[in-house]
Amino acid sequence: MYKPASLRNFLTTVNPELGRDPDRLLVFIDDGQLLSTLAPGLSFEYAYTLHLVLTDYAGHPDAVMAPLLVWLRQHQPELLANPDVRGKITFEADLLANDKVDLSIRVPLTERVGVHPRSGGDGFDLTHYQEPVVDDGLAQDGVPAIQELWLNGQRIAHW
């Protein structure tokens, strides 16, 4: 599975507070499912809930949520495009002293894996498929074109 590490890397890169202390971003995989059929071949799909936990987070939640949406546009676009699955991204926050929160975010993700016989019959190659590219003007060559997020005149995220 590549999406958990990809999202963690993106968030710790774009969010200055998480970048300073990336160990405060915990990543878990919950409710995992392995989906396959009896169709010819061994291709399958991972389906799971990615559970992000930010501990003692002092930044603004927008500095996490907006970059999350940027990442989802590239890596799980149907969560934003399909009305039947909108609202499946959930969060909870425990308000702590000193303007800090423990923030828990749950995101349903899928990853398709193709399993194809190698030429010569000496095993199988596994390919983790990327999501289809959404041409919405917010990305250039798969890289988010948005480079900064501002809130009340203060830059809260950048990449």
Phi, psi and chi 1 to 4 in degrees:
 res  aa     phi    psi   chi1   chi2   chi3   chi4
   1 MET       -  131.1  -70.4  179.6  -84.7      -
   2 TYR  -109.5  -20.4   71.7   89.8      -      -
   3 LYS   -66.9  -40.3  -71.4 -176.9  179.3  179.7
   4 PRO   -57.9  -45.7  -27.0   36.6      -      -
   5 ALA   -68.2  -37.3      -      -      -      -
   6 SER   -62.7  -46.1  171.4      -      -      -
   7 LEU   -67.6  -42.4  179.4   55.0      -      -
   8 ARG   -59.7  -45.8 -175.0  179.3 -158.4  -69.3
   9 ASN   -62.0  -42.7 -177.0   54.1      -      -
  10 PHE   -62.7  -48.0 -176.2   67.7      -      -
  11 LEU   -65.3  -38.8  -69.9  175.9      -      -
  12 THR   -75.3  -18.0   57.3      -      -      -
  13 THR   -82.5  -42.3  -61.1      -      -      -
  14 VAL   -86.7  -24.8  -55.6      -      -      -
  15 ASN  -100.2  111.6 -175.8  -59.9      -      -
  16 PRO   -56.1  -39.3  -22.3   31.6      -      -
  17 GLU   -66.7  -42.5 -176.6  168.2  -22.7      -
  18 LEU   -70.1  -31.9  -66.5  176.3      -      -
  19 GLY   -64.5  -35.4      -      -      -      -
  20 ARG   -71.3  -31.4  -79.0 -171.1  -62.3  -84.6
  21 ASP  -142.9   72.6 -165.9   -2.5      -      -
  22 PRO   -65.0  -17.4   20.6  -29.1      -      -
  23 ASP   -69.3  -12.5  -69.0  -23.2      -      -
  24 ARG   -81.9   -4.3  -71.8 -171.2  -62.2  133.1
  25 LEU  -103.6  106.3  174.4   57.6      -      -
  26 LEU   -98.0  141.8  -52.2  175.0      -      -
  27 VAL  -127.0  127.6  179.3      -      -      -
  28 PHE  -129.7  154.3  -56.7   95.7      -      -
  29 ILE  -112.9  120.7  -64.4  172.4      -      -
  30 ASP  -116.7  156.1  -63.9  -25.9      -      -
  31 ASP    52.3   42.5  -56.7  -40.0      -      -
  32 GLY   -69.4  143.1      -      -      -      -
  33 GLN  -132.8  143.9  -61.3  174.1   12.1      -
  34 LEU  -109.9  116.1 -178.4   63.2      -      -
  35 LEU  -108.5  127.4  -52.6  172.1      -      -
  36 SER  -154.9  168.4 -172.9      -      -      -
  37 THR  -131.2  178.3   67.1      -      -      -
  38 LEU   -88.6   15.3  -80.3  176.1      -      -
  39 ALA   -62.2  156.4      -      -      -      -
  40 PRO   -55.7  138.5  -23.1   31.7      -      -
  41 GLY    99.7  173.0      -      -      -      -
  42 LEU  -114.6   13.5  -63.7  173.6      -      -
  43 SER   -58.4  150.4  -64.7      -      -      -
  44 PHE  -152.7  177.6   60.6   92.9      -      -
  45 GLU  -137.6  136.1 -179.4  177.5   82.2      -
  46 TYR   -87.5  136.2  -69.0  109.5      -      -
  47 ALA  -132.6  128.6      -      -      -      -
  48 TYR  -159.7  167.4   54.2   91.1      -      -
  49 THR  -103.3  120.3  -60.2      -      -      -
  50 LEU   -84.4  124.1 -172.5   65.9      -      -
  51 HIS  -111.8  111.9 -174.8 -173.2      -      -
  52 LEU  -100.1  133.7  -54.6  169.4      -      -
  53 VAL  -127.7  119.1  177.6      -      -      -
  54 LEU  -102.8  120.4  -69.6   78.3      -      -
  55 THR  -100.5  140.2   60.3      -      -      -
  56 ASP    49.3   45.1  -66.9  -35.2      -      -
  57 TYR   -82.1  122.9 -178.1   68.4      -      -
  58 ALA  -102.5   -6.8      -      -      -      -
  59 GLY   -79.3  177.5      -      -      -      -
  60 HIS   -80.2  138.3 -163.9  -76.2      -      -
  61 PRO   -56.1  -30.0  -23.2   31.4      -      -
  62 ASP   -58.4  -30.4  -69.9   -3.8      -      -
  63 ALA   -71.6  -10.6      -      -      -      -
  64 VAL  -105.5  -45.0  175.6      -      -      -
  65 MET   -67.7  -44.4  -61.2  -57.6 -173.1      -
  66 ALA   -65.1  -46.0      -      -      -      -
  67 PRO   -62.4  -34.0  -27.7   37.3      -      -
  68 LEU   -58.2  -43.8  171.6   62.6      -      -
  69 LEU   -65.7  -37.5  -66.7  174.2      -      -
  70 VAL   -61.1  -45.5  168.5      -      -      -
  71 TRP   -64.0  -41.9 -175.0   89.5      -      -
  72 LEU   -63.8  -34.5  -72.7  170.4      -      -
  73 ARG   -55.7  -32.6  -67.3  179.0   95.1   76.2
  74 GLN   -94.0  -36.6 -179.4 -180.0   -3.9      -
  75 HIS  -106.2  -14.0  -64.1  -78.8      -      -
  76 GLN  -156.9   58.8 -160.5   76.1   43.0      -
  77 PRO   -62.2  -25.9   20.5  -30.4      -      -
  78 GLU   -66.7  -19.4   75.4  -85.3    3.8      -
  79 LEU   -64.8  -24.5  -78.8  177.9      -      -
  80 LEU  -100.7  -27.1  -53.2  175.6      -      -
  81 ALA   -92.3  -29.3      -      -      -      -
  82 ASN   -94.6  115.2 -176.3  -16.8      -      -
  83 PRO   -60.6  -25.5  -16.8   24.8      -      -
  84 ASP   -71.3  -20.3  -65.8  -26.5      -      -
  85 VAL  -114.3   -1.8  -66.2      -      -      -
  86 ARG   -61.8  145.7  -78.0 -170.3 -156.3  134.5
  87 GLY    88.5   -0.1      -      -      -      -
  88 LYS   -83.1  -14.2  -61.4  -67.4 -177.0 -178.2
  89 ILE   -83.0  118.8  -57.5  167.1      -      -
  90 THR  -122.9  160.8   61.3      -      -      -
  91 PHE  -149.9  159.4   68.1   92.5      -      -
  92 GLU  -139.7  151.5  -63.6  176.5    3.8      -
  93 ALA  -137.9  134.5      -      -      -      -
  94 ASP  -102.7  115.3  -68.9  -31.1      -      -
  95 LEU   -78.1  122.8  -55.4  175.6      -      -
  96 LEU  -108.1  172.4  -53.3  173.6      -      -
  97 ALA   -66.8  163.7      -      -      -      -
  98 ASN    63.3   35.0  -59.1  -35.5      -      -
  99 ASP    58.2   34.4  -62.4  -33.9      -      -
 100 LYS  -114.9  156.9  -67.3 -176.5  179.6 -178.4
 101 VAL  -135.7  154.8  -62.1      -      -      -
 102 ASP   -99.5  118.3  -74.9  -15.4      -      -
 103 LEU  -113.3  126.0 -177.8   61.5      -      -
 104 SER  -116.5  125.7  170.0      -      -      -
 105 ILE  -126.1  134.1  -55.5  168.1      -      -
 106 ARG  -119.3  128.3  -65.2  178.9 -176.6  -88.8
 107 VAL  -130.2  120.3 -176.8      -      -      -
 108 PRO   -76.4  126.9   26.3  -30.2      -      -
 109 LEU  -128.3  156.3  -63.1  176.4      -      -
 110 THR  -134.0  153.4   57.7      -      -      -
 111 GLU  -143.0  124.5  -64.4 -174.8   40.2      -
 112 ARG   -91.9  138.5  -64.7  179.5  -51.6  122.8
 113 VAL  -127.0  120.1 -179.5      -      -      -
 114 GLY   -90.6  136.4      -      -      -      -
 115 VAL  -120.8  114.1 -178.8      -      -      -
 116 HIS  -128.2  138.9  -53.4  -75.6      -      -
 117 PRO   -60.7  139.5  -17.1   27.0      -      -
 118 ARG   -76.3  150.4  -66.1  179.5   59.2  101.4
 119 SER   -63.5  138.8   60.3      -      -      -
 120 GLY    91.5   -6.6      -      -      -      -
 121 GLY    72.1   22.9      -      -      -      -
 122 ASP  -100.8   45.7   59.8  -17.3      -      -
 123 GLY   119.4 -160.0      -      -      -      -
 124 PHE  -132.1  147.6  -65.1   87.5      -      -
 125 ASP  -102.1  135.1  -76.0  -39.7      -      -
 126 LEU  -104.7  133.9  -78.3   78.9      -      -
 127 THR  -126.9  121.8  -57.2      -      -      -
 128 HIS   -88.0  113.2  -73.4 -106.1      -      -
 129 TYR   -78.2  138.7  -63.7  115.5      -      -
 130 GLN   -79.4  159.9  -60.9  -66.2  -41.1      -
 131 GLU   -73.1  154.0  -63.2  -65.4  -34.5      -
 132 PRO   -60.3  142.3  -15.6   24.4      -      -
 133 VAL   -74.8  128.9  174.8      -      -      -
 134 VAL   -95.8  117.9  175.8      -      -      -
 135 ASP   -92.3   86.8 -174.9   11.7      -      -
 136 ASP  -113.4    9.0   58.8    3.5      -      -
 137 GLY    82.3   -3.9      -      -      -      -
 138 LEU   -97.1   -2.3  -66.6  177.5      -      -
 139 ALA  -135.0  151.6      -      -      -      -
 140 GLN  -129.5  118.5  -63.2  170.0  -10.5      -
 141 ASP    54.8   39.4  -61.6  -36.1      -      -
 142 GLY    79.7   -3.2      -      -      -      -
 143 VAL  -103.4  129.6  176.6      -      -      -
 144 PRO   -55.7  125.9  -22.8   32.1      -      -
 145 ALA   -74.4  -27.3      -      -      -      -
 146 ILE   -65.5  130.7  -58.4  168.0      -      -
 147 GLN  -119.4  -10.4  -64.0 -180.0   -2.3      -
 148 GLU  -145.9  147.2  -63.7 -179.7  -37.3      -
 149 LEU  -123.0  133.3  -61.0  172.3      -      -
 150 TRP  -122.4  142.8  -64.9   78.3      -      -
 151 LEU  -136.7  120.9  178.0   66.0      -      -
 152 ASN    52.0   42.1  -61.2  -34.2      -      -
 153 GLY    78.7    4.2      -      -      -      -
 154 GLN  -115.9  131.3 -178.4  179.2   10.8      -
 155 ARG   -72.6  123.0 -173.6  171.4   69.9  175.3
 156 ILE  -108.8  -15.3   58.9  173.1      -      -
 157 ALA  -157.6  147.3      -      -      -      -
 158 HIS  -157.7  155.0   60.4   90.8      -      -
 159 TRP  -156.3      -   56.6   94.8      -      -
